[in-house]
Amino acid sequence: MKDTDGSLVRDSSLVWLASGVVGVSFGAVSVAGGLPVWVPVLMSLVVYAGSAQFSAVGVLLAGGGPVAAAATGLLLNTRTAAFSLAVAEILGTGRASRFLGAHLVTDETVAFALAQPDPARRRRAFFVSGLGLFAVWNAGVLAGALAGSALGDTARYGLDAAFPAVLVALVLPTLRSDASVRRCALPGAALALAATPAVPAGVPVLLALAGLFLHRRPAATPGDAA
């Protein structure tokens, strides 16, 4: 069990590193823009929504009100509803487990969990990656908020590219082995890429869900009707 947890921690560490760097950037940008330190810190603990947090803070700093900021964040985070359905069985049936798991649902934790070979390992992978990501993100946000504008733009370090790189690595095995997944994923990805220059961050992921309409149910066998 310890070896299993160790391998999950090792495999998750690159995503945690990138999350911490982006978290530092979020905290620094928020405070440098004029928000008090507690705003990005509390938002990261309670909302915990990554790109939706950046968008909401951007609305606030541009002069928009809390309602507009919340609406923007909700729109960009709508995709997590689909992600939650994908990991519902992984989270278990207990109320505490489901409540905690719902808060930890992100692109990265879902992709990491679903890439595992069996249900038990998927559950452990979800919570190991999710709890680590939550801790590192919030630590990064706090550090960035306290540092204010002294750090500058952390995106120049390039570590934010680790997020898409890791996600691609996680989904490739499934794409190679399952033709039905490819039939849905490739058109969805093409649609998302085409829409990216024209829509806000987060929306292309929602548009990519259109690929699910190409999903075909497996043909019923005579034994299924019995």
Secondary structure, DSSP 8 states (H G I E B T S, - for coil): -HHHHHHHHHHHHHHHHHHHHHHHHHHHHHHHTT--THHHHHHHHHT--THHHHHHHHHHHTT--HHHHHHHHHHHTTHHHHHHHHHHHHH-S-HHHHHHHHHH--HHHHHHHHTSSSHHHHHHHHHHHHHHHHHHHHHHHHHHHHHGGGG--GGGG-GGGHHHHHHHHHHHHHHHH-HHHHHHHHHHHHHHHHHTTTS-TTHHHHHHGGGGGG-------GGGG-
